[in-house]
Amino acid sequence: MKIFQQGITLSEKRRGFHLITSDIVNALPQVSELQTGIMQVFIQHTSASLTINENADPTVRRDFETYFNKAVPENDPDYQHNDEGSDDMPAHLKAAMLGSSVTIPIRNGRLALGTWQGIYLCEHRNYGGRRNVIITAWGDEK
């Protein structure tokens, strides 16, 4: 069994859902050495998250943003944590709903994502800044 790990910093993105599959694949080319295995992608932040979903139609990503903004609105008077702005607590809640990591099988040296699947960075802050991600892959060698 081999284990590979790489940290990357994603450039600042506007609030929304952004495909980062190619960033992840390019950051850990050693995946090609694995016959079968697992990749875990973990974001080191509490106001952004990761998920896997549709990678072809950009309206899906816009609809995600619309849904989460309706489900977790800003300026809720019941929120106590608002030191960093009206988008702060909603960002934490959205991140908790979606999660801080995704796990993808590796098959024949490639991520075994479905035809229409991609990895999303879900940026929940208006000005979230650069985001740090740890990518770990492990499995049996080819």
Secondary structure, 3 states (H helix, E strand, C coil): CEEEEEEEEECCCCCEEEECHHHHHHHCHHHHHEEEEEEEEEECCCCEEEEEEECCCHHHHHHHHHHHHHHCCCCCCCCCCCCCCCCHHHHHHHHHHHCCEEEEEEECCEECCCCCEEEEEEECCCCCCCEEEEEEEEEEEC
